Amino acid sequence: MNVELEKICVKGIENTFAISSVKKEFKKAVDEPWKDIPPWERYQKKLIQDLAVLEQEKERAIDLPQFEKLTGVDRLYSIRHPESKKNVRIIYIIEEGAVILLTAFLEKNTGDYQRAIKTALQRIKWLDS
C-alpha cells in the first residue's frame, strides 16, 4: 500500500494530519480542487473550519452536530454535514492529541459508509504497524 501521513498545512491548524489519499478522495467527493493556500472553495473552507474546531475540542467535538462517534467501531469519528448539497463525510481518529483524517467520501447510501469504514480500519492498521 503506497500510503503516507501528511500534515495539513493551514494557518490555525497545527496538529492535524491526513492519509495521503484523503485529499484526492475529498476532491472526488465534492468535485472541487484541493488547494494548499486560500481562497478555498466551499467544501474545503467548511472542512478547514471543522478541523479548527476539532483541534480545539478533540473528543468533546462530538457534542457538536457536525461531529459523531461511529458506533460499532473503536476509535472512529466522522465529520458530517447531511444538510449540505453534497453529503461529504470524513472519517478520522484522534491519536495522542493529533487528529488524523483517514478517508473522505460522498455518502449516498449505507454501503458507502460501510466501505469507508473498512478503508479507515485498513489505514489504522497501516498507522499502527
C-alpha positions in Angstrom: 0.0 0.0 0.0 1.5 3.3 -1.1 0.3 5.5 1.8 1.9 8.4 3.6 0.9 10.6 6.5 0.8 14.3 5.6 0.5 17.3 7.8 -2.4 19.6 6.9 -0.6 22.9 6.5 -3.2 25.6 7.0 -2.9 28.6 9.3 -4.7 27.9 12.6 -4.4 24.1 12.2 -1.3 22.8 14.0 -1.9 19.1 14.8 -3.9 17.6 12.0 -2.7 15.0 9.5 -4.2 13.1 6.7 -3.5 9.8 4.9 -2.1 10.9 1.5 -5.1 9.7 -0.5 -7.6 11.8 1.6 -7.1 15.0 -0.5 -7.8 13.1 -3.7 -10.8 11.4 -2.2 -12.1 14.7 -0.9 -11.6 16.3 -4.3 -13.5 13.5 -6.0 -16.4 13.6 -3.4 -17.0 17.4 -3.7 -15.8 18.0 -7.2 -13.6 20.9 -6.1 -9.8 21.1 -6.4 -7.9 20.7 -3.1 -5.9 23.9 -2.5 -3.0 24.4 -0.1 -3.5 28.2 0.0 -6.6 30.3 0.2 -9.1 31.2 -1.2 -10.7 27.8 -0.6 -13.8 26.7 -2.3 -17.0 25.9 -0.4 -16.5 22.4 1.0 -12.8 22.7 1.7 -13.5 26.0 3.6 -16.1 24.3 5.7 -13.7 21.3 6.3 -10.9 23.7 7.5 -13.4 25.4 9.9 -14.4 22.0 11.2 -10.7 21.0 11.7 -10.0 24.2 13.6 -12.9 23.3 16.0 -11.8 19.7 16.2 -8.2 20.6 17.1 -9.6 22.8 19.9 -12.2 20.4 21.2 -10.8 16.9 20.3 -13.1 14.2 21.6 -15.5 16.8 23.1 -16.3 17.8 19.5 -18.9 15.1 19.3 -21.2 17.3 21.3 -21.5 19.5 18.2 -23.8 18.4 15.4 -21.2 18.1 12.6 -19.2 15.5 14.5 -20.1 12.0 15.6 -18.5 8.9 17.2 -19.1 6.0 14.9 -21.0 3.1 16.6 -19.7 -0.4 16.5 -16.1 0.5 15.7 -13.4 1.6 18.1 -11.6 4.9 17.7 -13.5 6.1 14.6 -15.2 9.5 14.3 -16.9 11.3 11.4 -17.3 14.9 10.2 -20.6 15.3 8.6 -22.9 17.9 7.1 -26.0 15.9 6.0 -28.0 19.2 5.4 -25.5 20.3 2.7 -26.0 19.8 -1.0 -23.4 17.0 -1.0 -23.3 14.7 2.0 -19.5 14.5 2.2 -18.0 12.6 5.2 -14.6 12.5 6.6 -13.6 9.6 8.9 -10.9 10.4 11.4 -9.2 9.2 14.6 -7.6 11.2 17.5 -4.2 9.8 18.5 -2.0 11.3 21.2 -3.7 14.7 20.7 -3.4 14.6 16.9 -6.3 14.5 14.5 -5.7 12.0 11.6 -8.0 12.1 8.6 -8.4 8.5 7.3 -10.8 8.7 4.4 -13.2 11.1 2.6 -16.3 10.0 0.7 -19.7 11.1 -0.5 -22.4 9.3 1.4 -25.3 8.3 -0.8 -26.3 5.1 1.0 -25.2 2.9 3.9 -23.0 0.8 1.6 -20.8 3.9 1.1 -20.4 4.2 4.8 -19.5 0.5 5.3 -16.9 0.7 2.5 -15.4 3.9 4.0 -15.2 2.3 7.5 -13.4 -0.7 6.0 -10.9 1.6 4.3 -10.4 3.6 7.5 -9.8 0.4 9.5 -7.2 -0.8 7.0 -5.5 2.6 7.2 -5.4 2.4 11.0 -3.7 -0.9 10.7 -1.1 0.7 8.5 -0.6 3.6 11.0 -0.3 1.1 13.9 2.3 -1.0 12.2 
